[in-house]
Amino acid sequence: MAYDPKADTGIPTEAVGSLPRPAKLQGAYADYDAGKITKEQLEAEQDEAVQDSISRLEATGSPIVSDGEQRWSSFATYPLTDTLMGTGLAPNLAPAGQFFAIFSDGHNRQLPRLTGGPFRYKTYAADSLKKAITFATKPMKQAVISPSMLALLYPLTEEVPDYSREAFEDDLVNECEKDIRGAFDAGAVRVSIDFTEGRLALREDSRNPWTGAGMLPHFIDLINRVLDRFTPEDRVNIGVHTCPGGDRDSVHSADVPYSNLLPSLFQLNAGYFLIQFASERDKDPVLKMIGETSRDDANGVPQVAFIGVINPQNPRVETAQEVRDLLVRAANFIPKERLGATDDCGFSPFSIDEKPLHGSPDYARDVAFQKVANRVEGTRMAAEELGVS
């Protein structure tokens, strides 16, 4: 399906990926982990949530939709395990690997650990997309996990027996490429790579040793190894998402200055970037950096900066006028032909997400669709004011 991201709204707009799962679906995940329901019963709840997600996203007027990651227990580990608790873990993996992140409210999320090779995905993004696309009448996008996140499966200071880090990362890059190509083959018109660990790599949290290991340059290299396997025509529709995390209405790296990240981020040869911005306090310097460090030629593609105009961690619904004003302000720093609008982060990257500031997952879900609708309308308003069509 041919897709012009500017056709419906002038300034392109799209979501990052995840939506809050209904409380009923969260309960089904817990029941499946406890052995109280079958996988078929869990999948029936997932089907219902996916269909509802796509229907409600289409009703917002969004020009491109996703399944809200309702079939995934985690944006980071969907290739590796059936659930957040580790049910159905892939071969050559074991529980209790490195922490991915420690959030500002004190809770953490942990990855499995690699015990041997070869490394292979158990599940690909296309497996979910093939089921979801039957419910959609609008073009669909697909988020995928970055190779840099999954690189953290390898122990930080130890060698896995008979499986070097180099061999693992060769396998990892191959699998990530396969994941992206599979998503396009399944019908996605856009694919975005989740790279939340980029900002976190600069935090140097003593409780989480990998963050102090200076891994950002290596992360950039790993992602570019994947991106450089695609043509410029492909990479126009391959994006990268950065944010300071988002889980249980909490973040993990909002205190890391963007000036430490953005120059490296735009060295990625991606066609577009989904950048957390609405929740940033000092906005103009960030916009200035985006304008100065994004490239009009990244190995054959111009880089489009989708700035976050919606804060998923806050239950207050931004108005369309606020969205318009933020985009018009951004156009003072970013060329309007390379400006887009998005949400700061996925609304719910993990399947069990209590949403304490919102009060309940179901309320957070309703709020998310209101926010998306206002993002879409506000983007149209900004395009009209800026003369973009």
N, C-alpha and C positions, 0 to 999 in steps of 0.2 A: 504494500500500500504506500503510495507516494504521500508524503506529509510535509506541509509547509507550516512551520511553527508560528509564522506571523499572520497566517491567513484569517483567522477568526478574531484575533485580539490586537493586531498591529504590533505591539510589543509581545514577544512570545512569553508564555507562562506555563509552568508545569509543576506538579508536586514532586517531592523527593521520593516518596514511596509508601511508607507504612501509615496505617490508620489504627486508632484504638480498636482492639477486638471487643466485641460484646461480652458482657459478663458471663453470658451463657457459654460462649466459646472458651473463655478463660477457664471456666469450670470444667468443660469437657477435656481440656488439656490436662488439668490436674487429675481428673478421673481416669484418663488413659494412663498416666504415669503410675497411678495407684492400682491399675489392673481392674478397674471397675467397669470400663467399657472397652469395646473392641476398636481396632483401628478403623473399621468400616463406620462405626458410630461416630468416631471423631471426624472422619472425612465428611460425613453427612452434615455435621455442624459447620465445618469449614466451607462446604459448598454453599450453605445458606448465607454465611457471612460474606463470602466473595460476591455472590449475586447481589446482595443488598448493597455492598460497597460500590460496585460498579454502577448500579442503578442510581444511587444517590450522588455519586460523583458526576455522572452524566447530567443529572438534574441541576447541578450547580452552573452548568454552561461551560465547564472546563473543556478545552479543545482536545485534550489527551487525558486518558485515565489509566489507572492501574488497579490491581486486585487488593491493594492495601496491605499486602503481605499477610493475609489472613491464614494462609496455609503454612506459614513459617513460624517457628517458635522463636527464632532470633534472626535478625538481619545478617549477623556475622557467621552463624553456624548452620544455616540451612543446608549447605552441602554435606554436612558431617553427621547430623543426628536428627532424629524425628522430633524431639522435644527439648525444651530448655533444661530439663532435669537430666538429660543424657540418655533417655530411652532410645534404643536403636542406633547406638554409636557406630560409626563406620569402622572397618578394619584398620589395624595399625594405629589406633588411637586409644587412649585411656582417659579416665576422668582426672580432674585436679591438675590442670596445666597452669600456665601463667594467668594472672589477672589480666583481662583486657583493660578494665578501667575501675577506678575507685571514684565514686561520685561525691558531689559536695555535701550530700546528706549522710555520707558514711557507708552506704551500701556499695556492693561491688558486683561485677560480672566477670566470670572466669571462663577461659577457653579449655578445651581438652588438651592433652599433651601427646606428642608424636612418639610412638614407640618403635617404629620401623618403617621400611619402605616396601613397595613404592607408595607414593601418595596419590590417591585418586578421590574425586568427589563421589559421594554416594548418591546425591541428588543435585540436579542442575536447575537453574532458574526456569529454563524452558519447560520443565516438567509441570510447574505450577501454571505457567503462562498458557500452555496448550489447553488446560482445563478452563481457565478464566476467560479466554478470548471468545469462547462460545457465548458468553453472556453480554459481550460488549457490542455497541453499535458505533462507537467512536474509536479512533486509533488508540493503541495501548503502548505504554512505555514499560520498561522493566528495569528495576534496580538489581545490581549484582554486588557481591562482596569483592573487596580489593585483594590483590595478592599480598599486599603489605600486612593486612590484618591477619591473614592465614599464615604469614611467615612467622607470626608469634607462636604458632604451634611448636616450632622447633625450640628446644631448650636454649636459654640465653647464653649459658657458659659451658654447656656440656655437648658432647658429640653423641648422636644416636648410633648405636652399634650397626656397622655395615651400611650406613646410609648417611653420607656427608651432607652438610648444609647445602653445598653446591648442587648435588644431585637432587635433593629435595626441592630446591628453588627452581631447577629446570622443570621438574614435574609440575610444580605449582603454577608456573607461568603457562605451561601447556594447558592445564586444566582451566585457568582463568580465561584464556583465549577461547577454549571450547565452550565455556559458559556464555560468553558474549555472543559468539557466532550462533550458538544454539538458540539464544533468545531472538536474534534477528530472523533466523530460519523459521521460528515458531510464530512469527508475525509481529514482533515488537518493531515500532518505527523509531524508537529512541531507547538507548540503554545508558544508565548512569551508574558509575562505580562509587560505592560508599567508601569514603576515606576519612572517617571521623578520627582515626588514630593519628592523622597527620598533625593536628594541633596538639593532641595529647603527647606526642613524641617530644614536645618541647617543654613539658611541664616539670620534669625531673622530680617526681614524687618518690621519696625514699621508701615508701610502703610498696611501691610497684617498680622494681628495679629496671625493667626494660625502658621506662620513660627517661631514664638518665643515661642511656647508652648511646646517645647521638645517632639514632637510627633514621632520622628524616631523610638525609641524602640517599640512603639505601632504599628507603620506601619509594622515593621519587624514581630511582633507577628501576626498581621492580615493576612499577606501574607503566613506565615508558617502554620497558621490554615487551609488555603486552600490547600497548597502544601502537607501537611501531610495526606490529604485524598486520595492521589494518591500513587500507588506503586512505588518502585524504577524503574521498567521497564517503567512506565509512565513518571516519572520525568526526565529521560534521555532526553526526548523530550519536556520538559517544561522549558522555559528560562525566564529570567528577564532582562529587559532593563533599563539602567540608563543613563541619560544625563542631561545637564544644560538647557534643553528646546530648542525649535526651532520654531519660528513663525515670519513671516515677516522679515526673515533674522536677527533675534534678539534672544537673550537667556535670561534666568532668574536667573541662579545661577552659572555661570562659575567662579565667584570669591570665591566660597566655596572650600576650599582645599579638595582634594580627601582623604587625611589622616583622615579627619573627618567622611568620609562615608564608605570607602572600608571595614574596619574590620567588620562593622555591615552588610554591603551588603552580604558578603559571609557567614553570619549566616543563610541566606535563603537556604532552602533545595532544591534548583533548580539544574537541571542538566547542565545548561549553562547560560552564562551572556553575554549580548550585551552591551559593555562599550564604551561610548564616549571617544575618545583618540586622534584622529588626530589633533584636535584643541587645545589640551593641550600644554602649552608652555614648561614646564619642564618635559620631557617625562620619563627619566630613573627612577626617584624616583617613578613615578606612576607604571611603569612596575614592579619595585622591590616590591611594596606593593601588586600588584596583585599576583605575584608569591608567596609571603610570607603568604598572608591571604586567598587565595582561597584554597579549601580543596580537597584532593584526595578521601575523603569519607564523603559525606554530607548525612548522614542517608541512606547509601547504593548506592549513585551515585557519580562518580567523577565529579568535576566542571570544565567545559570547558570555558575558557575566550576568547570570540570573541572581539578583540580590534577594535575600530573604526579606519579605515585607509582612510576614505573619510569624508570630511567636507561639509555637505549639505548647510551650510550657506554661503559658498564662491563659486562664480561662476567659479573660476579657476578649471579646470579639472586636477586632480592628474594623473600622468602617471602610467602605470603598473610597471615601474621600481621603482617609489617612494613607491608604495604599497609593492612590493617585499622587498625593503630595510627596511621598517618599521616592517614588519613581521619577517625578519631575526634578526633585532635588538631585537624584543620582545622575541625571542627564547633564548636570553641570560639570561632571567629572569623567563620565564614561560616555563614549560615542553612542548616540541613541540607536544606531543601527547594530550595536553590539551590546545592547541592554536587554535583560529579561527579568521576570519576576517569579519568585518561588516562595516556599516556606522555609523557615530557618533550619528545620530538621524534619525527619519523619515524625509523625505524631505519636508513634508507639512502636519502637524498634523491637520490643520483646513481647512475647505472648502473655506473660503474667505481668501486668502493669496496673497497679492499684490507683494511680492518679490522685494523690492526696489533695492537691490544690483544687482539683475539679470536683472532688467529692465522690465520683464513681466513674468506672469505665464507660458506662452507657451515656452518662451526661457528657463526658469528654468526647465521645463519638459524635453526638449531636453538635457539639461546639465545633468540632473539626470541619464538618460539612458547611456550617455557617461561615467559618473563616475562609474556606476555599471559595465559596460563592462570592464573598466580598473581594478576595484577591483577584478573581477573574474580572469582576465588574470594575474594580479600581484600575486594573491594568488597561482595560479598554478606555477608561476615562483619561488615563495618562497618555495613551497613544494619540487620542484625539487632541489633547492639549499640546502635545509635542509635534503634531503633524506627521505621525508615523502611520503608515498603512501597508 
